[in-house]
Amino acid sequence: MLKLAEVKPGDIVYDLGCGDGRIVIAAARDFGARGVGIDIDPVRIDESNANARKAGVTDKVRFIEEDLFEADIREATVVTLFLWPSVNLKLRPKLLKELRPGTRVVSHSHDMGEWKPNKTIYVNGSRVHLWIIPERPPEFH
């Protein structure tokens, strides 16, 4: 996911529904980016923080216990998702409204309905989709 998004130092990677924090931690450790993980489950946030300490990246990442639909994601340059298809569709208006043009959005396995990805690759038999936030949001019917 991070390679498809071409993550680099200076990027700010947001993982919505971050689980154990592995994507945000990898962005910091392997790509030199900063990262923010958001999850509604406090147990997962504790696990993410513990994993960040083990990886030695606590200076580059933070984890927030919050509903991803309420989270402020405007500073993101990359957003990663591994969510249910219905959640992706519900999240789509927020992404298009709050993210700056050029921000990369990557989703493992699930698409965004009528919003067609800029690129799709297959990794270990699973689809990974990339969208780039356009200057003008698309209209959906």
Sequence and secondary structure as in RCSB ss.txt:
>XXXX:A:sequence
MLKLAEVKPGDIVYDLGCGDGRIVIAAARDFGARGVGIDIDPVRIDESNANARKAGVTDKVRFIEEDLFEADIRE
ATVVTLFLWPSVNLKLRPKLLKELRPGTRVVSHSHDMGEWKPNKTIYVNGSRVHLWIIPERPPEFH
>XXXX:A:secstr
 TTTTT  TT EEEEET TTSHHHHHHHHHH  EEEEEES HHHHHHHHHHHHHHT TTTEEEEES TTTS  TT
 SEEEE   HHHHHHHHHHHHHHS TT EEEEES  BTTB  SEEEEETTEEEEEEE  SS     
